[in-house]
Amino acid sequence: MIIYHGSTVPVETPDILRSERNLDFGEGFYTTSNREQAVSWANIVALRQETETQFISIYEFDLEKAEKELTIIRFDEPDVEWLNFVCMNRSGRIHPTLYDMVFGAVANDRVYTVVQFYENGVYDEDEAIRRLKVDGLYNQILFHTEKSLKYCRFTGYEDLRGLK
């Protein structure tokens, strides 16, 4: 399986990143199987860092072997379990050693508003899920442990400067 990581530098050796903010699936190395999503992430990171440098790193991921040997949480669609998992991670309540990898939808800024309304009781589960399902969400694949990174092999990168 080919996966991508968007950033301001090529990432030949992925690492488990510790973030200052709580992310959808917790700390780790975030990737996607969708090239367009990786390009979007590279753009967002470049804007935050006020640079024009943008890259997508490309990896071969041994999904079949990983599924046999790792603890993987998979959310095939934005459902109640996914919503609660994202809410727990974004509030820092998930223990970091429960899983090696997570597969699921991205809670982008529009989605995050729904998540906030759900957490604050404005939306119930059914309303939050209804609103999430119309958003055409991209996927994200989180490598949460060093062990999981052994299934991810760097194959190259694309320099996105000048591509809009």
ChimeraX commands (.cxc) that place a marker at each C-alpha (Angstrom):
marker #1 position 0.00,0.00,0.00 radius 0.5
marker #1 position 1.32,3.49,-0.87 radius 0.5
marker #1 position 0.91,6.17,1.80 radius 0.5
marker #1 position 1.93,9.83,2.02 radius 0.5
marker #1 position 3.02,12.40,4.60 radius 0.5
marker #1 position 2.76,16.15,3.93 radius 0.5
marker #1 position 5.33,18.48,5.51 radius 0.5
marker #1 position 7.85,21.24,4.87 radius 0.5
marker #1 position 10.71,18.72,4.64 radius 0.5
marker #1 position 11.09,15.23,3.20 radius 0.5
marker #1 position 10.77,12.69,6.03 radius 0.5
marker #1 position 13.00,9.74,5.19 radius 0.5
marker #1 position 12.98,8.37,8.74 radius 0.5
marker #1 position 9.54,8.78,10.33 radius 0.5
marker #1 position 9.38,9.37,14.07 radius 0.5
marker #1 position 6.66,9.34,16.70 radius 0.5
marker #1 position 5.97,13.05,17.15 radius 0.5
marker #1 position 4.96,14.54,20.47 radius 0.5
marker #1 position 2.58,17.39,19.78 radius 0.5
marker #1 position 1.82,20.48,21.84 radius 0.5
marker #1 position -1.83,20.08,20.91 radius 0.5
marker #1 position -4.08,17.05,21.17 radius 0.5
marker #1 position -4.69,15.47,17.77 radius 0.5
marker #1 position -7.49,13.23,16.42 radius 0.5
marker #1 position -5.78,9.91,17.08 radius 0.5
marker #1 position -3.13,10.93,19.60 radius 0.5
marker #1 position 0.60,11.34,19.22 radius 0.5
marker #1 position 2.51,9.68,16.44 radius 0.5
marker #1 position 3.35,9.87,12.75 radius 0.5
marker #1 position 0.35,10.79,10.60 radius 0.5
marker #1 position -0.01,9.62,7.00 radius 0.5
marker #1 position -2.77,9.14,4.45 radius 0.5
marker #1 position -3.40,6.93,1.45 radius 0.5
marker #1 position -4.79,9.99,-0.37 radius 0.5
marker #1 position -2.13,12.06,-2.18 radius 0.5
marker #1 position -4.44,15.11,-2.37 radius 0.5
marker #1 position -4.83,15.04,1.42 radius 0.5
marker #1 position -1.03,14.91,1.88 radius 0.5
marker #1 position -0.63,17.93,-0.41 radius 0.5
marker #1 position -3.23,19.76,1.69 radius 0.5
marker #1 position -1.38,18.89,4.91 radius 0.5
marker #1 position 1.92,20.11,3.42 radius 0.5
marker #1 position 0.22,23.40,2.55 radius 0.5
marker #1 position -1.23,23.79,6.07 radius 0.5
marker #1 position 2.15,23.09,7.71 radius 0.5
marker #1 position 3.89,25.54,5.36 radius 0.5
marker #1 position 1.36,28.26,6.23 radius 0.5
marker #1 position 1.85,27.64,9.97 radius 0.5
marker #1 position 5.63,27.78,9.58 radius 0.5
marker #1 position 5.46,30.73,7.16 radius 0.5
marker #1 position 7.48,29.00,4.45 radius 0.5
marker #1 position 6.91,28.11,0.82 radius 0.5
marker #1 position 8.74,24.79,1.19 radius 0.5
marker #1 position 6.34,21.87,0.81 radius 0.5
marker #1 position 6.96,18.16,0.30 radius 0.5
marker #1 position 5.05,14.94,0.34 radius 0.5
marker #1 position 7.04,11.94,1.46 radius 0.5
marker #1 position 6.02,8.62,-0.06 radius 0.5
marker #1 position 6.12,5.25,1.70 radius 0.5
marker #1 position 5.39,1.62,1.00 radius 0.5
marker #1 position 3.34,0.26,3.89 radius 0.5
marker #1 position 3.05,-3.49,4.50 radius 0.5
marker #1 position -0.59,-3.49,5.58 radius 0.5
marker #1 position -1.05,-7.25,5.43 radius 0.5
marker #1 position 1.88,-7.95,7.75 radius 0.5
marker #1 position 0.98,-5.05,10.07 radius 0.5
marker #1 position -2.57,-6.34,10.47 radius 0.5
marker #1 position -1.21,-9.71,11.60 radius 0.5
marker #1 position 1.39,-8.39,14.02 radius 0.5
marker #1 position 0.17,-5.06,15.45 radius 0.5
marker #1 position -2.71,-3.81,17.56 radius 0.5
marker #1 position -4.72,-1.70,15.11 radius 0.5
marker #1 position -7.86,0.33,15.66 radius 0.5
marker #1 position -9.84,0.87,12.45 radius 0.5
marker #1 position -12.73,3.26,11.94 radius 0.5
marker #1 position -14.25,2.55,8.53 radius 0.5
marker #1 position -16.56,5.54,8.73 radius 0.5
marker #1 position -17.19,8.47,11.05 radius 0.5
marker #1 position -19.48,6.70,13.49 radius 0.5
marker #1 position -20.15,7.05,17.22 radius 0.5
marker #1 position -17.02,5.07,18.17 radius 0.5
marker #1 position -14.86,7.26,15.91 radius 0.5
marker #1 position -16.46,10.44,17.27 radius 0.5
marker #1 position -15.86,9.42,20.89 radius 0.5
marker #1 position -12.29,8.29,20.12 radius 0.5
marker #1 position -11.46,11.65,18.48 radius 0.5
marker #1 position -13.08,13.57,21.37 radius 0.5
marker #1 position -11.10,11.59,23.92 radius 0.5
marker #1 position -7.80,12.13,22.08 radius 0.5
marker #1 position -8.42,15.82,21.51 radius 0.5
marker #1 position -8.99,16.19,25.25 radius 0.5
marker #1 position -5.89,14.09,26.08 radius 0.5
marker #1 position -7.80,11.21,27.69 radius 0.5
marker #1 position -6.50,8.20,25.67 radius 0.5
marker #1 position -3.67,6.17,27.16 radius 0.5
marker #1 position -0.81,6.20,24.62 radius 0.5
marker #1 position 0.01,2.47,24.72 radius 0.5
marker #1 position -3.37,0.97,23.88 radius 0.5
marker #1 position -2.69,0.59,20.16 radius 0.5
marker #1 position 0.11,0.59,17.58 radius 0.5
marker #1 position -1.85,2.18,14.73 radius 0.5
marker #1 position -5.16,3.87,13.99 radius 0.5
marker #1 position -6.97,4.10,10.63 radius 0.5
marker #1 position -9.89,6.47,10.18 radius 0.5
marker #1 position -11.36,9.73,8.95 radius 0.5
marker #1 position -9.76,13.15,9.40 radius 0.5
marker #1 position -11.51,15.62,11.68 radius 0.5
marker #1 position -10.73,18.78,9.71 radius 0.5
marker #1 position -11.71,22.29,10.90 radius 0.5
marker #1 position -15.32,21.96,9.69 radius 0.5
marker #1 position -15.56,18.57,11.33 radius 0.5
marker #1 position -13.94,19.85,14.50 radius 0.5
marker #1 position -16.79,22.35,14.93 radius 0.5
marker #1 position -19.23,19.43,14.92 radius 0.5
marker #1 position -17.00,17.60,17.42 radius 0.5
marker #1 position -16.97,20.66,19.70 radius 0.5
marker #1 position -20.75,20.99,19.52 radius 0.5
marker #1 position -21.08,17.30,20.36 radius 0.5
marker #1 position -18.68,17.59,23.31 radius 0.5
marker #1 position -20.59,20.61,24.63 radius 0.5
marker #1 position -23.99,18.92,24.31 radius 0.5
marker #1 position -25.29,21.10,21.46 radius 0.5
marker #1 position -25.52,18.04,19.19 radius 0.5
marker #1 position -26.40,14.53,20.32 radius 0.5
marker #1 position -24.59,11.52,18.77 radius 0.5
marker #1 position -27.13,11.10,15.96 radius 0.5
marker #1 position -26.98,14.77,14.90 radius 0.5
marker #1 position -23.19,14.87,15.06 radius 0.5
marker #1 position -22.85,11.70,12.95 radius 0.5
marker #1 position -25.43,12.95,10.44 radius 0.5
marker #1 position -23.44,16.17,9.97 radius 0.5
marker #1 position -20.12,14.32,9.72 radius 0.5
marker #1 position -21.25,11.90,7.03 radius 0.5
marker #1 position -21.95,14.67,4.51 radius 0.5
marker #1 position -18.45,16.13,4.74 radius 0.5
marker #1 position -16.57,13.77,2.37 radius 0.5
marker #1 position -13.80,13.03,4.82 radius 0.5
marker #1 position -10.27,11.98,3.88 radius 0.5
marker #1 position -8.49,9.19,5.69 radius 0.5
marker #1 position -5.55,9.31,8.05 radius 0.5
marker #1 position -3.29,6.52,9.19 radius 0.5
marker #1 position -1.48,7.04,12.48 radius 0.5
marker #1 position 1.68,5.18,13.40 radius 0.5
marker #1 position 1.45,5.40,17.18 radius 0.5
marker #1 position 4.43,3.28,18.27 radius 0.5
marker #1 position 8.03,2.81,17.18 radius 0.5
marker #1 position 7.14,-0.83,16.52 radius 0.5
marker #1 position 4.55,0.23,13.93 radius 0.5
marker #1 position 7.05,2.35,11.99 radius 0.5
marker #1 position 8.95,-0.81,11.03 radius 0.5
marker #1 position 6.16,-1.54,8.52 radius 0.5
marker #1 position 6.64,1.82,6.76 radius 0.5
marker #1 position 9.44,2.09,4.15 radius 0.5
marker #1 position 10.40,5.45,2.63 radius 0.5
marker #1 position 10.46,5.30,-1.19 radius 0.5
marker #1 position 10.87,8.96,-2.15 radius 0.5
marker #1 position 9.35,12.41,-2.04 radius 0.5
marker #1 position 7.82,15.11,-4.22 radius 0.5
marker #1 position 8.84,18.77,-3.96 radius 0.5
marker #1 position 5.61,20.75,-4.20 radius 0.5
marker #1 position 7.09,24.24,-4.51 radius 0.5
marker #1 position 5.49,25.98,-7.41 radius 0.5
marker #1 position 2.60,23.50,-7.59 radius 0.5
marker #1 position -0.73,25.00,-6.59 radius 0.5
marker link #1:1,2 radius 0.2
marker link #1:2,3 radius 0.2
marker link #1:3,4 radius 0.2
marker link #1:4,5 radius 0.2
marker link #1:5,6 radius 0.2
marker link #1:6,7 radius 0.2
marker link #1:7,8 radius 0.2
marker link #1:8,9 radius 0.2
marker link #1:9,10 radius 0.2
marker link #1:10,11 radius 0.2
marker link #1:11,12 radius 0.2
marker link #1:12,13 radius 0.2
marker link #1:13,14 radius 0.2
marker link #1:14,15 radius 0.2
marker link #1:15,16 radius 0.2
marker link #1:16,17 radius 0.2
marker link #1:17,18 radius 0.2
marker link #1:18,19 radius 0.2
marker link #1:19,20 radius 0.2
marker link #1:20,21 radius 0.2
marker link #1:21,22 radius 0.2
marker link #1:22,23 radius 0.2
marker link #1:23,24 radius 0.2
marker link #1:24,25 radius 0.2
marker link #1:25,26 radius 0.2
marker link #1:26,27 radius 0.2
marker link #1:27,28 radius 0.2
marker link #1:28,29 radius 0.2
marker link #1:29,30 radius 0.2
marker link #1:30,31 radius 0.2
marker link #1:31,32 radius 0.2
marker link #1:32,33 radius 0.2
marker link #1:33,34 radius 0.2
marker link #1:34,35 radius 0.2
marker link #1:35,36 radius 0.2
marker link #1:36,37 radius 0.2
marker link #1:37,38 radius 0.2
marker link #1:38,39 radius 0.2
marker link #1:39,40 radius 0.2
marker link #1:40,41 radius 0.2
marker link #1:41,42 radius 0.2
marker link #1:42,43 radius 0.2
marker link #1:43,44 radius 0.2
marker link #1:44,45 radius 0.2
marker link #1:45,46 radius 0.2
marker link #1:46,47 radius 0.2
marker link #1:47,48 radius 0.2
marker link #1:48,49 radius 0.2
marker link #1:49,50 radius 0.2
marker link #1:50,51 radius 0.2
marker link #1:51,52 radius 0.2
marker link #1:52,53 radius 0.2
marker link #1:53,54 radius 0.2
marker link #1:54,55 radius 0.2
marker link #1:55,56 radius 0.2
marker link #1:56,57 radius 0.2
marker link #1:57,58 radius 0.2
marker link #1:58,59 radius 0.2
marker link #1:59,60 radius 0.2
marker link #1:60,61 radius 0.2
marker link #1:61,62 radius 0.2
marker link #1:62,63 radius 0.2
marker link #1:63,64 radius 0.2
marker link #1:64,65 radius 0.2
marker link #1:65,66 radius 0.2
marker link #1:66,67 radius 0.2
marker link #1:67,68 radius 0.2
marker link #1:68,69 radius 0.2
marker link #1:69,70 radius 0.2
marker link #1:70,71 radius 0.2
marker link #1:71,72 radius 0.2
marker link #1:72,73 radius 0.2
marker link #1:73,74 radius 0.2
marker link #1:74,75 radius 0.2
marker link #1:75,76 radius 0.2
marker link #1:76,77 radius 0.2
marker link #1:77,78 radius 0.2
marker link #1:78,79 radius 0.2
marker link #1:79,80 radius 0.2
marker link #1:80,81 radius 0.2
marker link #1:81,82 radius 0.2
marker link #1:82,83 radius 0.2
marker link #1:83,84 radius 0.2
marker link #1:84,85 radius 0.2
marker link #1:85,86 radius 0.2
marker link #1:86,87 radius 0.2
marker link #1:87,88 radius 0.2
marker link #1:88,89 radius 0.2
marker link #1:89,90 radius 0.2
marker link #1:90,91 radius 0.2
marker link #1:91,92 radius 0.2
marker link #1:92,93 radius 0.2
marker link #1:93,94 radius 0.2
marker link #1:94,95 radius 0.2
marker link #1:95,96 radius 0.2
marker link #1:96,97 radius 0.2
marker link #1:97,98 radius 0.2
marker link #1:98,99 radius 0.2
marker link #1:99,100 radius 0.2
marker link #1:100,101 radius 0.2
marker link #1:101,102 radius 0.2
marker link #1:102,103 radius 0.2
marker link #1:103,104 radius 0.2
marker link #1:104,105 radius 0.2
marker link #1:105,106 radius 0.2
marker link #1:106,107 radius 0.2
marker link #1:107,108 radius 0.2
marker link #1:108,109 radius 0.2
marker link #1:109,110 radius 0.2
marker link #1:110,111 radius 0.2
marker link #1:111,112 radius 0.2
marker link #1:112,113 radius 0.2
marker link #1:113,114 radius 0.2
marker link #1:114,115 radius 0.2
marker link #1:115,116 radius 0.2
marker link #1:116,117 radius 0.2
marker link #1:117,118 radius 0.2
marker link #1:118,119 radius 0.2
marker link #1:119,120 radius 0.2
marker link #1:120,121 radius 0.2
marker link #1:121,122 radius 0.2
marker link #1:122,123 radius 0.2
marker link #1:123,124 radius 0.2
marker link #1:124,125 radius 0.2
marker link #1:125,126 radius 0.2
marker link #1:126,127 radius 0.2
marker link #1:127,128 radius 0.2
marker link #1:128,129 radius 0.2
marker link #1:129,130 radius 0.2
marker link #1:130,131 radius 0.2
marker link #1:131,132 radius 0.2
marker link #1:132,133 radius 0.2
marker link #1:133,134 radius 0.2
marker link #1:134,135 radius 0.2
marker link #1:135,136 radius 0.2
marker link #1:136,137 radius 0.2
marker link #1:137,138 radius 0.2
marker link #1:138,139 radius 0.2
marker link #1:139,140 radius 0.2
marker link #1:140,141 radius 0.2
marker link #1:141,142 radius 0.2
marker link #1:142,143 radius 0.2
marker link #1:143,144 radius 0.2
marker link #1:144,145 radius 0.2
marker link #1:145,146 radius 0.2
marker link #1:146,147 radius 0.2
marker link #1:147,148 radius 0.2
marker link #1:148,149 radius 0.2
marker link #1:149,150 radius 0.2
marker link #1:150,151 radius 0.2
marker link #1:151,152 radius 0.2
marker link #1:152,153 radius 0.2
marker link #1:153,154 radius 0.2
marker link #1:154,155 radius 0.2
marker link #1:155,156 radius 0.2
marker link #1:156,157 radius 0.2
marker link #1:157,158 radius 0.2
marker link #1:158,159 radius 0.2
marker link #1:159,160 radius 0.2
marker link #1:160,161 radius 0.2
marker link #1:161,162 radius 0.2
marker link #1:162,163 radius 0.2
marker link #1:163,164 radius 0.2
view
